[in-house]
Amino acid sequence: MRLWFSPASEVPIYRQLATQVQLAILSGDLKPGERLPSTRELARRFSIHPNTVSAGYRQLVRDGWVWPSTGWLQRSHTNCPKPAATQAVAHALRKSPTGSPFW
């Protein structure tokens, strides 16, 4: 799973994280049962505050995209919600020449 963040964006970093994880799930880059990177690992890799990563992960849990596992581990959910907006994104990804949200 590839991630990138735009600090200059009007969208908060935690929302950027949540959206990118949702796209990775919808595109199949993040398989059911696959672990997400730890909060500390993401914070260190992207030089963002651990609380920001935690906020993004909490949003994903609240929305039903991932669930907490033992300790800090998160895993992608097998029955992800698919509201209308995410269905449109999933459809666009299926039509993407690369099959990736990064085209």
N, C-alpha and C positions, 0 to 999 in steps of 0.2 A: 504494500500500500504506500503510495507516494503522497506526501502532503506538502503544501506550501501555504504561506500566510502573507498577507499584505497589510502591514501596520498602517499604511496610509488610507486604507479602505474605511468607509463609514460603517461597515459591518464589524462588530466586535470580534476579536480573535477567537473567543470561545465559540461563537456562532459559526465562524469559518471552519473551525475544527469539526463541530457537529455536522455541518453540511457535507464536508469532505468525507467523513466516515459514512454518512448515509449514502453518498454517491458510490463509495467503495463497496458497500453492501449491495446496492442495486445493480452495480455493474458486474458483480461476481468476483471482484478483486479481494474481497474479504469474505471468506467462506463461513458457513455456520459452524460454530464451535472454535473458530480461530481466535487466538488471543490478540487483543489490542496492545500496543506498546504501553508500558507503565507511565504513570504521570510524571515521575522523575526523569525517565528516559526522554520523553517528548519535550519536557521543559528544558532539559540540558541540550538536546539536539537543535532546538529552534530558538534558544535563548529567550524563552518566555517564562513567566512566573508559573510555578506549579499550581497555584490557585486558579489560574486561567484554564489550564488543562483540566483540572478537576471540575470546573464549571461546565466545560464542554461535555465531559463524560457524564456529569449529573443530568444534563439536558437530554443526552442520548438515552439514559436509563429512564428518565421521566416520560419520554416519548415512546418508549418500548422498542428501541432499536438494538440495545445491548442490555445485558444484565450483569450485575456484580457476581463474581465468583470468589473463591477463597482468597482472602487478602486483597491485594490491589488489582488483581487480574480482572479483566473484562473480556467477555466473549461475544461475538456477533450472534444475534438471535436467529432462530430458524423461521419464526413467523413474524416477519417485520411488518409494521403498518405500511399501507400504501395509499396515503391520501392522494387526491387528484393531482396535486402539483408534483409529487414524487413519481406518480405513474407517468406523467409527461416526460420527466427526466429519464426514467427507465426506458421509455419508448425511444427517446433520442439516442440513448447509449446503445441500444440494440441496432440502430441505424448507423452508428459511428463506424467509420472505416477501421479504426484501431480497436474498438470495443472498450475504450478507456475514456474517462471523463476529461482527460488531458489531450484533446485533439486540436 
